[in-house]
């Protein structure tokens, strides 16, 4: 009987961008080996100081490397977490015979990393050497040198078309079922001839003569009616917005994601829903990640910290002003918002300033969540204490950070991974309600 052909071992050469994306990335390659060019360690040294997530990732990876090396030197292969895993080493030699620095005409870190991959391939002819990078241009350069190159796929969504939408339209529902939902407030899952749906999944039910909005309650195991209710005078303009406000106001749901293009009302609905429930929380945090223009740190910008940050927070203030303008200055609701701001019951802040803060009994809204990595999203959620509700909003097709895309960002990852949990609800908002002009731009441009 012929012997079973052994799987070819691989050596994955990691770029700095992979480690800044996920400090635990070296544990994502099963029993294959991982090589870290010395240039990557030099780059990580420049990233280790600071409060941004990339600084945290750099520090954590350096600690992992220090722990793994122990009494060994990193010039030799050392085991990664046991004998069934691959091995790790640092590539010191970056003087490849086929020199990327000469080919591309510049001595820069990317080209030294390419040289390290070329050396690994020459020294290990029996193994497949693959450069792993979040940098598309570096991957293209690698392929031009006949080096196999891949994106870091861990946590990446394979098929965006099938990404969970949170809602289903059911046609040809009988009038009796629609009447039952209006009269009794619910119907059974079997009445709709569907298998048990995801928890807190929403439905638009249509018969020949009527329609109803409903959701699957994972506690009662029934399809229950969703009523259209305003929040702080903000009225839902379509079924998706009704569902969004319902999810935000549902006390049994602790985690909500709202995904949609510009103008669908994600941030406005989240803030209005939170203000409507302000008495249930100690504080309301409205935060967003700062993605500096041209990826330059805000420390280079003129002015004090408030002047540096205000331009990034302006969209959040715009939504708050819109809500306040639903009332007159003498109305108690208008005054309540001002009092909440003055007493810091309502806080609008950059997301980086939340690190280390306790978020118990807080309604925490994270705007522009598509600019977060899966690890950043996990870090935020794991900080949630008792009585906390977290709402993530974002457009997965509008990525402002260089090493994320619609498939690898934290919002897409979270929607895909958490959809089956009872304390989670998600809605994809598809209809723009900002203006006819904004809708035209989203559809045609």
C-alpha positions as CSV (number, residue, x, y, z in Angstrom):
1,X,0.0,0.0,0.0
2,X,1.5,3.4,-1.0
3,X,2.5,5.7,1.8
4,X,0.3,8.8,2.3
5,X,2.0,11.9,0.8
6,X,3.1,14.2,3.6
7,X,1.9,17.8,3.6
8,X,4.6,20.2,2.5
9,X,5.7,22.3,5.4
10,X,5.6,26.1,5.0
11,X,7.5,29.0,6.3
12,X,5.5,32.2,6.8
13,X,7.5,35.4,6.8
14,X,5.5,38.1,8.7
15,X,5.5,41.8,7.8
16,X,5.1,44.5,10.5
17,X,1.5,45.2,9.4
18,X,0.4,41.7,10.4
19,X,1.7,42.0,13.9
20,X,0.2,45.5,14.4
21,X,-3.1,44.0,13.2
22,X,-2.9,41.1,15.7
23,X,-0.1,40.6,18.2
24,X,-1.0,36.9,18.5
25,X,-0.7,36.3,14.7
26,X,2.2,33.9,15.1
27,X,-0.3,31.3,16.6
28,X,-2.4,31.4,13.5
29,X,-0.3,29.1,11.2
30,X,-0.9,25.6,12.7
31,X,2.2,23.4,12.5
32,X,4.0,25.6,10.0
33,X,7.1,27.7,10.9
34,X,7.1,31.5,11.3
35,X,10.0,33.8,10.4
36,X,10.3,37.4,11.7
37,X,12.8,39.6,9.8
38,X,15.0,41.7,12.1
39,X,13.7,44.8,10.4
40,X,10.2,44.0,11.7
41,X,11.5,44.0,15.3
42,X,13.2,47.4,14.5
43,X,9.9,48.8,13.2
44,X,8.0,47.5,16.2
45,X,10.5,49.3,18.5
46,X,9.3,52.6,16.9
47,X,5.6,51.6,17.6
48,X,5.9,50.5,21.2
49,X,5.3,53.9,22.8
50,X,1.9,55.5,22.7
51,X,-1.8,54.8,23.6
52,X,-3.1,53.7,20.2
53,X,-4.0,50.1,19.5
54,X,-1.0,49.6,17.2
55,X,1.2,50.6,20.2
56,X,-0.5,48.0,22.4
57,X,-0.1,45.3,19.7
58,X,3.6,46.1,19.3
59,X,4.2,45.9,23.1
60,X,2.3,42.7,23.4
61,X,4.1,41.0,20.6
62,X,7.5,42.0,22.0
63,X,6.4,40.4,25.3
64,X,5.4,37.2,23.5
65,X,8.7,37.0,21.7
66,X,10.6,37.6,25.0
67,X,8.6,34.8,26.7
68,X,9.0,32.3,23.9
69,X,12.8,32.9,23.6
70,X,13.5,32.3,27.3
71,X,17.0,30.9,27.5
72,X,17.3,30.4,23.7
73,X,18.6,32.7,21.0
74,X,16.2,33.8,18.3
75,X,18.6,33.0,15.5
76,X,17.7,29.3,15.9
77,X,14.3,27.8,15.4
78,X,12.3,27.6,18.7
79,X,9.0,25.9,19.3
80,X,5.8,28.0,19.4
81,X,3.6,26.7,22.2
82,X,4.5,23.0,22.2
83,X,5.7,20.3,19.9
84,X,2.5,20.1,17.7
85,X,3.0,23.7,16.7
86,X,5.5,25.2,14.3
87,X,8.7,26.9,15.1
88,X,9.8,30.5,15.2
89,X,13.0,32.4,14.4
90,X,14.3,35.9,13.7
91,X,15.9,36.3,10.2
92,X,19.1,38.3,10.9
93,X,20.5,38.1,7.3
94,X,18.8,40.5,4.9
95,X,21.7,40.6,2.3
96,X,20.0,38.6,-0.4
97,X,21.8,37.8,-3.7
98,X,18.7,39.0,-5.5
99,X,18.6,42.3,-3.7
100,X,15.2,44.0,-3.6
101,X,16.8,47.2,-2.5
102,X,18.7,47.4,-5.8
103,X,15.8,46.2,-7.9
104,X,13.4,48.8,-6.5
105,X,16.1,51.5,-6.1
106,X,15.7,52.3,-2.4
107,X,16.9,50.9,1.0
108,X,13.7,50.8,3.0
109,X,12.2,48.4,5.5
110,X,9.8,46.8,3.0
111,X,12.7,45.9,0.7
112,X,14.8,44.4,3.6
113,X,11.7,42.3,4.5
114,X,11.5,41.1,0.9
115,X,15.2,40.1,1.1
116,X,14.6,38.1,4.3
117,X,11.9,36.2,2.5
118,X,14.2,35.5,-0.5
119,X,16.9,34.2,1.9
120,X,14.4,31.9,3.6
121,X,13.4,30.5,0.2
122,X,17.1,29.9,-0.7
123,X,18.0,28.3,2.7
124,X,14.8,26.1,2.8
125,X,14.3,24.7,-0.7
126,X,12.1,21.8,0.6
127,X,9.6,24.2,2.2
128,X,7.2,26.7,0.6
129,X,8.0,30.2,1.8
130,X,5.1,32.7,1.9
131,X,5.3,36.4,2.8
132,X,2.3,37.5,4.9
133,X,1.4,41.2,4.8
134,X,-1.6,43.5,5.1
135,X,0.2,45.8,2.8
136,X,-1.2,45.2,-0.8
137,X,1.7,47.0,-2.5
138,X,4.3,44.9,-0.6
139,X,2.5,41.7,-1.6
140,X,2.7,42.9,-5.3
141,X,6.4,43.6,-5.0
142,X,6.9,40.1,-3.5
143,X,5.1,38.4,-6.3
144,X,7.2,40.4,-8.8
145,X,10.2,38.7,-7.2
146,X,8.6,35.3,-7.5
147,X,7.8,35.2,-3.7
148,X,4.4,33.8,-2.9
149,X,2.5,36.4,-0.8
150,X,-0.8,36.4,1.0
151,X,-3.0,38.6,3.1
152,X,-3.4,37.7,6.8
153,X,-6.6,35.8,6.5
154,X,-7.4,35.0,10.2
155,X,-10.7,36.7,11.1
156,X,-11.4,37.6,7.4
157,X,-14.9,37.1,6.1
158,X,-14.9,34.9,3.0
159,X,-18.1,36.0,1.4
160,X,-19.5,39.5,2.0
161,X,-22.6,38.8,0.0
162,X,-23.7,36.3,2.6
163,X,-22.8,38.5,5.6
164,X,-25.7,38.5,8.1
165,X,-28.2,41.2,7.5
166,X,-30.3,40.8,10.6
167,X,-33.6,40.9,8.8
168,X,-35.8,38.9,6.4
169,X,-38.8,39.8,4.2
170,X,-41.5,37.1,4.2
171,X,-44.0,37.4,1.4
172,X,-47.4,35.7,1.1
173,X,-48.0,35.5,4.8
174,X,-51.7,34.8,5.5
175,X,-53.9,37.5,6.7
176,X,-54.8,35.4,9.7
177,X,-51.2,35.4,10.9
178,X,-50.9,39.2,10.4
179,X,-54.1,39.7,12.3
180,X,-52.8,37.4,15.1
181,X,-49.6,39.5,15.5
182,X,-51.6,42.7,15.7
183,X,-54.3,41.3,18.1
184,X,-52.1,39.0,20.3
185,X,-48.8,40.7,19.8
186,X,-47.1,37.5,18.6
187,X,-47.3,34.3,16.6
188,X,-45.4,31.0,16.7
189,X,-42.3,30.3,14.6
190,X,-44.2,27.3,13.1
191,X,-47.0,29.6,11.9
192,X,-44.5,31.1,9.4
193,X,-43.1,27.8,8.2
194,X,-39.5,28.7,9.1
195,X,-36.9,27.0,11.1
196,X,-35.8,28.6,14.4
197,X,-34.1,31.9,13.3
198,X,-31.2,33.6,14.9
199,X,-31.9,35.3,18.2
200,X,-33.4,38.8,17.8
201,X,-33.7,38.4,14.0
202,X,-36.2,40.8,12.5
203,X,-39.0,40.2,9.9
204,X,-41.0,42.2,7.5
205,X,-44.2,40.1,7.1
206,X,-46.4,40.8,4.1
207,X,-49.8,39.5,3.1
208,X,-51.9,40.5,0.1
209,X,-53.6,43.1,2.2
210,X,-51.4,44.1,5.1
211,X,-47.9,43.9,6.6
212,X,-46.3,43.7,10.0
213,X,-43.0,44.2,11.6
214,X,-41.8,41.5,14.0
215,X,-38.7,39.9,15.6
216,X,-37.8,36.5,17.0
217,X,-37.6,36.7,20.8
218,X,-35.1,34.2,22.0
219,X,-36.5,34.2,25.5
220,X,-40.2,33.5,24.7
221,X,-39.2,31.6,21.4
222,X,-42.0,33.5,19.6
223,X,-42.3,35.9,16.7
224,X,-43.3,39.1,18.5
225,X,-44.6,42.4,17.0
226,X,-42.3,45.4,16.7
227,X,-44.0,48.7,17.2
228,X,-42.9,51.9,15.6
229,X,-41.8,54.3,18.4
230,X,-39.8,57.5,18.2
231,X,-36.8,58.1,20.4
232,X,-36.1,61.7,21.6
233,X,-38.5,62.9,18.8
234,X,-36.4,61.1,16.1
235,X,-38.9,59.0,14.1
236,X,-38.0,56.0,12.1
237,X,-38.5,56.5,8.4
238,X,-38.4,52.9,7.3
239,X,-38.7,49.4,8.6
240,X,-34.9,49.0,9.1
241,X,-34.8,52.1,11.3
242,X,-37.7,50.8,13.3
243,X,-35.7,47.6,13.9
244,X,-32.6,49.6,14.8
245,X,-34.4,51.6,17.5
246,X,-36.1,48.5,18.8
247,X,-32.7,46.7,19.2
248,X,-31.2,49.7,20.9
249,X,-34.1,50.0,23.4
250,X,-34.5,46.3,24.0
251,X,-33.1,45.8,27.6
252,X,-32.4,42.1,26.9
253,X,-30.0,43.0,24.1
254,X,-26.6,44.1,25.4
255,X,-24.7,44.3,22.0
256,X,-26.0,45.9,18.9
257,X,-24.4,46.5,15.5
258,X,-25.8,48.8,12.8
259,X,-24.2,48.5,9.4
260,X,-25.1,50.8,6.5
261,X,-23.8,53.3,4.0
262,X,-23.7,57.1,4.7
263,X,-27.1,58.7,5.2
264,X,-28.9,55.6,6.6
265,X,-29.1,57.1,10.1
266,X,-26.9,54.7,12.0
267,X,-25.2,57.2,14.4
268,X,-28.3,59.4,14.8
269,X,-30.5,56.4,15.7
270,X,-27.9,55.1,18.2
271,X,-27.6,58.4,19.9
272,X,-31.4,59.1,20.0
273,X,-32.0,55.6,21.4
274,X,-29.4,56.1,24.1
275,X,-30.8,59.5,25.1
276,X,-34.3,58.0,25.3
277,X,-32.9,55.5,27.9
278,X,-30.5,57.8,29.7
279,X,-32.1,57.2,33.1
280,X,-31.2,53.5,32.8
281,X,-27.4,54.2,32.5
282,X,-24.9,56.0,34.6
283,X,-23.3,57.5,31.5
284,X,-23.6,57.6,27.7
285,X,-20.3,57.4,25.8
286,X,-20.2,58.3,22.2
287,X,-16.8,57.5,20.8
288,X,-15.1,57.0,17.4
289,X,-11.6,56.0,16.4
290,X,-9.3,58.8,15.2
291,X,-7.9,58.0,11.7
292,X,-5.6,60.9,10.9
293,X,-5.4,62.2,7.4
294,X,-2.5,60.7,5.5
295,X,-2.0,58.5,8.6
296,X,0.0,61.2,10.4
297,X,-0.3,61.2,14.1
298,X,-2.4,64.1,15.5
299,X,0.5,65.1,17.6
300,X,2.0,66.8,14.5
301,X,-1.1,69.0,14.1
302,X,-1.1,72.6,15.5
303,X,-3.1,73.5,18.6
304,X,-3.9,72.0,22.0
305,X,-5.4,68.6,22.4
306,X,-9.0,69.8,22.1
307,X,-8.2,71.7,18.9
308,X,-6.5,68.7,17.4
309,X,-9.4,66.3,18.2
310,X,-12.5,68.5,17.6
311,X,-12.4,68.1,13.7
312,X,-12.6,64.3,14.1
313,X,-15.5,64.5,16.6
314,X,-17.5,67.0,14.6
315,X,-19.8,64.4,13.0
316,X,-20.9,63.3,16.4
317,X,-21.6,66.8,17.6
318,X,-23.6,67.3,14.4
319,X,-25.9,64.4,15.3
320,X,-26.4,65.7,18.8
321,X,-27.2,69.2,17.5
322,X,-29.8,67.7,15.1
323,X,-31.5,65.9,18.0
324,X,-31.5,69.0,20.2
325,X,-33.0,71.0,17.4
326,X,-36.1,68.8,17.5
327,X,-36.9,70.8,20.7
328,X,-37.1,74.5,21.7
329,X,-34.4,75.9,24.0
330,X,-36.9,76.1,26.8
331,X,-38.0,72.4,26.5
332,X,-36.9,70.2,29.3
333,X,-35.4,67.7,26.8
334,X,-33.2,70.3,25.3
335,X,-32.0,71.4,28.7
336,X,-31.5,67.8,29.7
337,X,-28.9,67.2,26.9
338,X,-27.0,70.3,28.0
339,X,-27.0,69.2,31.6
340,X,-25.9,65.8,30.6
341,X,-22.9,67.2,28.7
342,X,-22.0,69.6,31.6
343,X,-22.2,66.8,34.2
344,X,-20.4,64.3,31.9
345,X,-23.4,62.0,31.9
346,X,-23.1,62.3,28.1
347,X,-19.5,62.2,26.9
348,X,-18.3,62.5,23.3
349,X,-14.7,61.4,23.0
350,X,-12.0,59.7,20.9
351,X,-12.1,56.0,21.3
352,X,-8.4,55.9,22.4
353,X,-9.4,57.9,25.5
354,X,-11.6,55.1,26.7
355,X,-8.7,52.7,27.2
356,X,-8.4,51.8,30.9
357,X,-11.8,53.3,31.8
358,X,-14.5,51.3,33.5
359,X,-17.7,50.9,31.4
360,X,-20.2,49.5,33.9
361,X,-23.8,50.8,33.7
362,X,-22.9,52.7,30.5
363,X,-24.5,52.9,27.1
364,X,-21.4,52.9,24.9
365,X,-21.8,53.9,21.2
366,X,-18.8,53.2,19.0
367,X,-19.1,55.1,15.7
368,X,-17.1,54.2,12.5
369,X,-16.4,50.7,13.9
370,X,-15.3,49.6,10.5
371,X,-11.9,51.3,11.2
372,X,-11.3,48.9,14.1
373,X,-9.4,45.6,13.9
374,X,-11.2,42.5,15.2
375,X,-8.8,42.6,18.2
376,X,-9.8,46.2,19.0
377,X,-13.5,45.2,18.9
378,X,-12.8,42.3,21.2
379,X,-10.9,44.6,23.6
380,X,-13.8,47.0,23.8
381,X,-16.4,44.4,24.4
382,X,-14.4,42.6,27.1
383,X,-14.3,45.8,29.1
384,X,-18.1,45.9,29.5
385,X,-19.2,45.5,33.0
386,X,-22.7,44.9,34.6
387,X,-25.5,46.9,33.1
388,X,-23.5,48.1,30.0
389,X,-24.9,48.1,26.5
390,X,-22.6,48.6,23.5
391,X,-23.7,49.8,20.1
392,X,-21.3,49.6,17.1
393,X,-22.1,51.6,14.0
394,X,-20.3,51.7,10.7
395,X,-20.1,51.2,6.9
396,X,-17.9,48.2,6.1
397,X,-17.3,49.6,2.6
398,X,-15.8,52.9,3.8
399,X,-12.5,51.9,5.3
400,X,-10.1,54.7,6.2
401,X,-7.2,52.7,7.6
402,X,-4.5,51.3,5.3
403,X,-4.4,47.7,6.4
404,X,-8.1,46.9,6.8
405,X,-10.7,46.1,4.2
406,X,-14.4,45.2,4.0
407,X,-13.6,41.6,4.8
408,X,-11.1,42.0,7.6
409,X,-12.3,44.9,9.7
410,X,-13.6,44.4,13.2
411,X,-17.3,45.3,12.4
412,X,-17.6,42.6,9.6
413,X,-15.8,40.1,11.8
414,X,-18.2,40.7,14.8
415,X,-21.3,40.5,12.7
416,X,-20.2,37.2,11.3
417,X,-19.1,35.6,14.6
418,X,-21.8,36.8,17.1
419,X,-25.0,36.5,15.2
420,X,-26.2,33.4,17.1
421,X,-26.1,34.9,20.6
422,X,-29.2,35.8,22.5
423,X,-27.9,39.2,23.8
424,X,-26.9,40.4,20.3
425,X,-29.0,42.1,17.6
426,X,-27.9,43.4,14.2
427,X,-29.5,45.4,11.4
428,X,-28.2,46.3,8.0
429,X,-29.6,49.7,7.1
430,X,-29.8,50.0,3.3
431,X,-32.2,52.9,2.5
432,X,-30.6,56.3,2.7
433,X,-32.8,58.9,4.5
434,X,-30.4,61.9,4.8
435,X,-31.6,63.4,1.5
436,X,-32.5,62.6,-2.1
437,X,-29.1,64.0,-3.1
438,X,-27.2,61.8,-0.7
439,X,-29.1,58.7,-1.8
440,X,-28.4,59.5,-5.4
441,X,-24.6,59.7,-4.7
442,X,-24.7,56.3,-2.8
443,X,-26.5,54.6,-5.7
444,X,-24.8,56.0,-8.7
445,X,-21.3,57.3,-7.8
